Amino acid sequence: MSRFSVAATRAMPGMSLFEEASYWGMLAANRAMT
């Protein structure tokens, strides 16, 4: 997932914020489900 985030950020700088938010959002969801 991290590699994809980095690649997406480098490919589309405008999506960096969205990628970061989705990444952290997934982490939070994982912790909440555990």
Number of C-alpha atoms within 10 A of each C-alpha: 7 10 8 10 17 15 13 15 17 12 11 11 13 11 14 17 11 13 19 15 12 13 15 12 12 12 12 12 11 10 9 8 7 6
